[in-house]
Amino acid sequence: MKNYLCVLGRDPKLSLLEIISYCKRKNIQYTLHSATSLVAHFSFSYPPNIKDLGGTVRIAEETTMEQLIQDNNKINFALTTIDSKDILQKLRTQWKEQGIKAMQKYASMRDIPPSKAKNLDFDLIVYRNVLYKVISISNPKEYKERDETRPAFDAKRVISIRLAKILLNLAQAKNEIMDPFCGTGTILQEALLMGYNVKGIDLSTREAQQNLKWLGQHQHKIKLYQGDVQEVLQRLSSIETVVTEPYLGPFLKKLPSEGEANRIVRELEPLYKNVLTLIASRVKGKIVIIVPQFRTRTKTFSLNIAPMLEKAGLLPYSPLPNIKIPYKYEKLGAHLDRLIYILEPKRKT
């Protein structure tokens, strides 16, 4: 196995959970050596495909100064120093001795966009006095274009592509993903691009059909059911894995009052209770589901999920024991928090 650095996204713990889940799904041998709020130091049998990850910004492979050989007599490079600065001078000295003119770019930038990174000979990171060379970088522009140019898009209603990818990886599915609240089909489209067969349920599947057709591939892997989620689930006998963001309540333009938050919670609880019970009786693998939590100016209101899970025979699961599930995902500017549950059926004894 080789040593790698994963530069983590804005939610580093969630990024860690995703990477480890991805490795388990892909049967990648791994060892997590250390992690900070910026990076995670891993050994991998082979590195993850960054296009499949939603929470990782860059992946870098351990290297040495001697391996940074360039045929040209001029080098453009970037160097991010996380906890050491003396390597920069050593690199400059080495290249000068080799007659190479080295020009440092983007010295203050941690997240170098692909459009600028492609003009670099080396994109380097120093962590614990070890040098790493970036081998892959995420492309948020690609996600933005895929998000906003599809036929059905509403920024107020859709889950982000990055979060959809994270949820899919947390599920560790082998072949099939079901989203019983598929909406515009964001989770389904990202699952298709990752090679899954997909199933979706919604009162209206028109927008999901439009977006999945627009995607232009893997149409034979898609099955959509139009109708009430509880009625459709009752007709299905077996589901491999569920990944979903259900109805989270009415769109909030500001923080709700205590009375409003309490009312929304009480209205949502029967839906979540019934759906969890129906899914649990049919699912073979994991369930990754988002549950809303409502903030007011004075307190927080949450759905009473624990008895629902007990009745459904479901247990929280975490890829990392020191990171508890549910995991609170806070989106900038949102007036509610998303609790990410990874669930699995209780093992029969």
Secondary structure, 3 states (H helix, E strand, C coil): CEEEEEEECCCHHHHHHHHHHHHHHHCCCEEEEEECCCEEEEEECCCCCHHHCCCEEEEEEEECHHHCCCCCCEEEEEEEECCCCHHHHHHHHHHHHCCCEEEECCCCCCCCCHHHHCCCCEEEEEECCEEEEEEEECCHHHHHHHHHCCCCCCCCCCCCHHHHHHHHHHHCCCCEEEECCCCCCHHHHHHHHCCCEEEEEECCCHHHHHHHHHHCCCHHHEEEEECCHHHHHHHCCCECCEEECCCCCCCCCCCCCHHHHHHHHHHHHHHHHHHHHHHHCCECCCEEEEEEEEECCCCEEECCCHHHHHHHCEEECCCCCCCCCCEEECCCCCCEEEEEEEEEECCCC
